[in-house]
Amino acid sequence: MIRLLISCAAAVLMLQSAPAVQYEDPGGRFTFSYPSTFGSSAAGTNDGFADRAAAVRFSRFPATYGGEAVLTRGAPLIDLQAVGGLYDSLTLEVFPAPLRALVVAQLPRLTAANFCAALGQRLHIDPDLPAFGPLTPQQKQAIGQTDLMRNTNPRVVECRTSGDTITFDKERAFQAGYPAQHVYGAVRFLRGSFSTFQLIAGGAAPDRATLKTVDDLVASFRLR
């Protein structure tokens, strides 16, 4: 236990003492800062496409999955299926554009006030809603299955709110019979042209230093 505490303290010190790097959006829209231990930055997944107004990848982010800083527009959607597949912009690409738009329109809109509750839910939408009446049984089934994607046995380990920002750690399984994995990060809800700035990662349980650093990165976001 003493060795573990020393190791955690060392990790905190290393992240907190690392020189900060200022990231400036090539389009001049925003800035944020991140520790130099994250390595170099580059365009991330679907950077600038659809509702992902910007995505920034780090060469040495300490996580198995994800770890991109993402600026979204439109209805708030969250990376890595952290709130189920229907709230993930990349997962929604399985649907044709008209069906995707219909699904997003029926989803309860995520806010700082309801995010923690939505995070712990197994399901977020009823495929038998009247708005889905014209759909085929197969399409309705696909909506239900996508909602469950990577969200079996969800358990919120931590979810705290500070103003417009949520910092969280959650355990869930890919599907029944699979081992639990952690998904964690920080989401800042924005007003105006953009809906969120977020950094979501996953894999092993995050240490306190990593969660604090992610929180600080999201808090440093500034619009120009």
Long-range contacts (C-beta under 8 A, 24 or more apart in sequence): 8-207, 8-208, 8-209, 11-207, 11-209, 11-210, 12-207, 12-208, 12-209, 12-212, 14-209, 15-209, 15-210, 15-212, 15-213, 16-209, 16-212, 16-213, 23-56, 23-69, 25-54, 25-224, 27-54, 28-224, 29-53, 29-54, 29-71, 29-223, 29-224, 30-54, 30-71, 30-197, 30-221, 30-222, 30-223, 30-224, 31-220, 31-221, 31-222, 31-224, 32-69, 32-197, 32-217, 32-218, 32-220, 32-221, 32-222, 33-217, 33-220, 34-58, 34-69, 34-217, 34-220, 35-213, 37-62, 38-62, 44-68, 44-69, 44-70, 45-90, 46-89, 46-90, 50-89, 51-75, 51-77, 51-89, 51-195, 52-89, 53-194, 61-201, 62-210, 63-201, 63-202, 63-203, 63-206, 63-210, 64-201, 64-202, 64-203, 64-204, 65-183, 65-201, 65-202, 65-203, 66-183, 66-185, 66-200, 66-201, 66-202, 67-199, 67-200, 67-201, 68-199, 68-200, 69-197, 69-198, 69-199, 69-217, 69-218, 70-196, 70-197, 70-198, 70-199, 70-200, 71-194, 71-196, 71-197, 72-194, 72-195, 72-196, 72-197, 72-198, 73-193, 73-194, 73-195, 74-104, 74-195, 75-104, 75-107, 75-109, 75-110, 75-195, 76-109, 76-110, 76-111, 76-187, 76-189, 76-195, 76-196, 77-104, 77-196, 78-110, 78-187, 78-196, 78-198, 78-200, 79-185, 79-198, 79-200, 80-150, 80-183, 80-185, 80-200, 80-201, 80-202, 81-149, 81-150, 81-151, 81-183, 82-119, 82-168, 82-170, 82-183, 82-185, 82-200, 82-202, 83-110, 83-115, 83-118, 83-119, 83-121, 83-124, 83-151, 84-121, 84-122, 84-123, 84-124, 84-146, 84-147, 84-148, 84-149, 84-150, 84-151, 85-146, 85-147, 85-148, 85-149, 85-150, 85-151, 86-124, 86-125, 86-143, 86-146, 86-147, 87-118, 87-124, 88-149, 91-146, 91-149, 92-146, 94-142, 94-146, 95-142, 95-146, 99-135, 99-139, 102-131, 102-132, 103-143, 105-131, 106-131, 106-132, 110-189, 111-189, 112-161, 112-163, 112-164, 112-165, 112-166, 112-189, 115-159, 115-161, 115-166, 115-168, 115-187, 115-189, 116-156, 116-159, 116-161, 116-166, 116-168, 119-154, 119-156, 119-159, 119-168, 119-170, 120-154, 120-155, 120-156, 120-159, 120-170, 121-154, 122-148, 122-151, 122-152, 122-153, 122-154, 123-147, 123-148, 148-175, 150-174, 150-175, 152-176, 152-178, 153-180, 155-180, 157-182, 157-205, 158-211, 164-188, 164-189, 164-190, 165-189, 165-215, 165-218, 165-219, 167-211, 167-214, 167-215, 169-205, 169-206, 169-211, 182-206, 184-210, 184-211, 184-214, 185-214, 186-214, 186-215, 186-217, 186-218, 186-219, 187-218, 188-218, 188-219, 188-221, 190-223, 192-223, 194-223, 197-221
